[in-house]
Amino acid sequence: MTKKLATFGYAALLLVLIAAPFMGAYPIFMMKLFCFALFACAFNLLFGYTGMLSFGHAAFFGGSAYIAGHVLKVWGVTPELGLLLGTAFGALLGLIVGFLAIKRQGIYFTMITLAMAQMLYFVWLQAPFTGGEDGLQAVPRGKLFGVLDLSSDMTMYYVCLAVVALAFLFIMRVVHSPFGHILHSIKENEPRATSLGYDTNRFKLLVFVLSAALSGLAGALKTLVLGFATLSDVHWAMSGHAVLMTLVGGMGTMSGPLVGAVVVVAIENKVGDWGTWIASITHIDWFRSLGESVTIVTGFIFVVCVLLFRRGIVGEVLHLLRKKE
């Protein structure tokens, strides 16, 4: 029953997203939401389904954003090649970081990923082609396959939706494959998985690379959509965003990161408008400053979710549905 509801829900969501631009949705905001939803899903594949907490995913997201932006702007490649090169860079970087990190577990694994990401942050800060603190600006969208002009926001919207939908289907296939079942067994009891003859380090490295590649795709797509890549994309706070979106939505669930991305991105972009609206109703001027306190609001939402929704929003909903069955 739950699977049928999930299938129906995903189909309905896709139809809504296809019609969204005609219902007044702002395409740029929606595309930004898609990119961060894919980033959260990529992180969830590693953390939610394998139990490996990484604080270094900003390196893959932001690094691929820079690489894609550079090849699109300087080399003049087509958008699909820019996305492929960004994804490939994320995978390569994931292979290097993962090879060093998976030899440790728990907090030691997490700290290694954070240290590597911070080291790469200073590389991007000083690299000549990244623009330093100004970032990489004016990245052209170009023509997809040399034919489809992506300068139109509507055209870019549907291309972005298609890429994210295909990536989501790929993640879903991975999770429900025999490989995904092995990842689940590693999360639940790694010594037992080892005793059954599985080379757990090999599986952990592979899922780390897959997660990094998908994060790279999200970063490259974000640069293509918005036309820039900045240091905030490679900052450790971006890794924190991935963690936050996954935990708020529900780690270890397929749709949890999507919900978490909606909550976090909406707060970041709309909290100022919400504050103005609340101030107009309550006549309390303090609410007008909410737009300057996004971090505080986000932290408050996170604390509320941790206290009231220990499994995340989607996790709690699924738990209630299972109890009724």
ZAMARGU-4260 file (C-alpha; in steps of 0.2 Angstrom, whole numbers, plus 5000, padded with zeros to 4 digits):
<rodrens>
0) 5000/5000/5000 | 5014/5012/5005 | 5023/5008/4988 | 5007/5012/4978 | 5005/5028/4987
5) 5023/5033/4984 | 5022/5029/4965 | 5006/5039/4964 | 5014/5053/4974 | 5029/5054/4963
10) 5018/5054/4947 | 5007/5068/4954 | 5022/5078/4959 | 5030/5077/4942 | 5014/5083/4934
15) 5013/5097/4946 | 5031/5102/4942 | 5028/5101/4924 | 5013/5113/4926 | 5021/5124/4939
20) 5027/5138/4927 | 5010/5140/4921 | 5003/5141/4939 | 5014/5156/4943 | 5029/5148/4950
25) 5045/5157/4947 | 5056/5147/4936 | 5073/5152/4943 | 5068/5149/4961 | 5061/5132/4956
30) 5077/5127/4946 | 5087/5132/4962 | 5076/5121/4972 | 5079/5107/4960 | 5098/5108/4961
35) 5098/5108/4980 | 5085/5094/4980 | 5097/5083/4970 | 5111/5088/4981 | 5102/5082/4996
40) 5097/5066/4988 | 5115/5063/4983 | 5120/5066/5001 | 5106/5055/5008 | 5112/5040/4997
45) 5128/5041/5007 | 5122/5046/5024 | 5104/5039/5025 | 5106/5023/5016 | 5124/5019/5021
50) 5126/5028/5037 | 5142/5038/5032 | 5141/5056/5038 | 5151/5067/5027 | 5155/5085/5030
55) 5164/5087/5014 | 5151/5086/5001 | 5153/5105/4997 | 5169/5101/4989 | 5160/5090/4976
60) 5145/5102/4974 | 5156/5118/4973 | 5171/5110/4964 | 5160/5104/4950 | 5151/5120/4949
65) 5168/5129/4946 | 5174/5116/4933 | 5157/5117/4924 | 5157/5136/4924 | 5175/5136/4918
70) 5173/5124/4903 | 5156/5133/4898 | 5163/5150/4899 | 5181/5148/4893 | 5182/5132/4883
75) 5165/5136/4875 | 5158/5118/4877 | 5140/5114/4875 | 5129/5112/4891 | 5128/5093/4891
80) 5147/5092/4890 | 5149/5105/4904 | 5137/5094/4915 | 5146/5078/4911 | 5163/5086/4914
85) 5157/5093/4931 | 5149/5076/4936 | 5166/5067/4931 | 5176/5079/4941 | 5164/5076/4956
90) 5167/5057/4954 | 5186/5059/4952 | 5187/5070/4968 | 5175/5058/4977 | 5187/5044/4972
95) 5202/5053/4980 | 5193/5059/4996 | 5184/5043/4998 | 5200/5032/4996 | 5207/5042/5010
100) 5192/5043/5021 | 5184/5026/5021 | 5198/5018/5030 | 5191/5027/5046 | 5174/5026/5053
105) 5162/5037/5063 | 5168/5054/5068 | 5185/5051/5061 | 5178/5048/5044 | 5168/5064/5046
110) 5183/5074/5051 | 5193/5068/5037 | 5180/5073/5024 | 5178/5090/5032 | 5197/5093/5032
115) 5199/5088/5014 | 5184/5100/5009 | 5192/5114/5019 | 5209/5111/5010 | 5200/5112/4993
120) 5191/5128/4999 | 5208/5137/5000 | 5213/5129/4983 | 5197/5137/4975 | 5200/5153/4984
125) 5217/5155/4976 | 5215/5147/4959 | 5217/5159/4945 | 5201/5154/4935 | 5189/5154/4950
130) 5188/5173/4952 | 5193/5172/4970 | 5181/5181/4982 | 5171/5188/4967 | 5167/5171/4960
135) 5165/5164/4942 | 5153/5176/4934 | 5143/5177/4918 | 5143/5159/4913 | 5133/5156/4897
140) 5120/5143/4896 | 5123/5140/4877 | 5113/5127/4867 | 5109/5110/4872 | 5117/5098/4859
145) 5121/5113/4849 | 5102/5115/4845 | 5091/5119/4860 | 5094/5137/4866 | 5094/5137/4885
150) 5094/5156/4886 | 5075/5155/4889 | 5071/5152/4907 | 5056/5141/4902 | 5067/5130/4891
155) 5080/5129/4905 | 5067/5124/4917 | 5061/5109/4908 | 5079/5103/4904 | 5083/5105/4923
160) 5068/5096/4928 | 5072/5081/4916 | 5090/5080/4922 | 5085/5080/4941 | 5070/5068/4938
165) 5082/5056/4929 | 5095/5057/4943 | 5082/5054/4956 | 5076/5038/4946 | 5094/5033/4946
170) 5096/5035/4964 | 5079/5025/4967 | 5086/5011/4956 | 5102/5010/4966 | 5093/5010/4983
175) 5082/4996/4978 | 5095/4986/4969 | 5105/4971/4977 | 5119/4984/4978 | 5107/4995/4989
180) 5103/4981/5000 | 5121/4978/5004 | 5123/4996/5008 | 5108/4994/5020 | 5117/4979/5028
185) 5133/4989/5030 | 5123/5003/5039 | 5114/4991/5050 | 5129/4979/5055 | 5145/4981/5045
190) 5154/4967/5054 | 5140/4955/5049 | 5141/4961/5031 | 5160/4957/5032 | 5157/4940/5039
195) 5146/4936/5024 | 5160/4939/5013 | 5157/4957/5006 | 5172/4968/5004 | 5163/4983/5014
200) 5177/4995/5010 | 5174/4993/4991 | 5156/4995/4993 | 5158/5011/5003 | 5170/5018/4991
205) 5158/5015/4977 | 5144/5023/4985 | 5155/5038/4990 | 5160/5040/4972 | 5142/5039/4966
210) 5136/5052/4979 | 5150/5063/4975 | 5146/5062/4956 | 5128/5066/4959 | 5133/5081/4970
215) 5144/5086/4956 | 5130/5085/4944 | 5119/5096/4956 | 5133/5109/4957 | 5136/5109/4938
220) 5118/5111/4935 | 5116/5125/4947 | 5130/5135/4938 | 5122/5132/4922 | 5105/5138/4929
225) 5111/5153/4938 | 5126/5158/4928 | 5139/5159/4942 | 5149/5149/4955 | 5155/5157/4971
230) 5165/5152/4986 | 5149/5149/4996 | 5147/5134/4985 | 5163/5126/4992 | 5161/5133/5010
235) 5159/5120/5024 | 5141/5128/5027 | 5136/5121/5011 | 5140/5103/5017 | 5129/5108/5033
240) 5115/5112/5021 | 5115/5095/5014 | 5115/5088/5032 | 5101/5099/5037 | 5090/5096/5022
245) 5092/5077/5024 | 5088/5077/5043 | 5073/5089/5042 | 5065/5079/5027 | 5070/5062/5034
250) 5086/5052/5031 | 5085/5035/5024 | 5069/5040/5014 | 5068/5043/4995 | 5057/5059/4997
255) 5064/5066/5013 | 5078/5076/5005 | 5065/5083/4993 | 5054/5089/5007 | 5070/5095/5017
260) 5076/5105/5002 | 5059/5113/5000 | 5059/5119/5018 | 5077/5125/5019 | 5077/5134/5002
265) 5060/5142/5005 | 5066/5148/5022 | 5082/5156/5014 | 5072/5164/5000 | 5055/5168/5007
270) 5058/5172/5026 | 5060/5190/5023 | 5043/5191/5014 | 5035/5180/5028 | 5042/5192/5041
275) 5035/5207/5033 | 5018/5198/5032 | 5018/5193/5050 | 5023/5211/5055 | 5008/5218/5045
280) 4996/5206/5055 | 5004/5207/5072 | 5010/5225/5071 | 5027/5220/5078 | 5041/5228/5068
285) 5054/5215/5074 | 5047/5202/5062 | 5053/5213/5047 | 5071/5209/5052 | 5068/5190/5050
290) 5076/5192/5032 | 5092/5197/5041 | 5091/5182/5053 | 5090/5167/5041 | 5102/5157/5050
295) 5093/5159/5066 | 5076/5154/5058 | 5084/5139/5050 | 5092/5134/5066 | 5075/5136/5075
300) 5067/5125/5062 | 5080/5112/5064 | 5079/5111/5083 | 5060/5109/5081 | 5062/5095/5069
305) 5074/5086/5080 | 5063/5088/5095 | 5046/5084/5087 | 5051/5074/5071 | 5065/5063/5076
310) 5063/5053/5060 | 5061/5069/5049 | 5045/5075/5042 | 5043/5061/5029 | 5050/5048/5041
315) 5037/5053/5054 | 5023/5052/5040 | 5029/5035/5034 | 5030/5029/5052 | 5012/5034/5055
320) 5006/5025/5039 | 5015/5009/5044 | 5007/5009/5061 | 4989/5010/5053 | 4993/4995/5041
</rodrens>
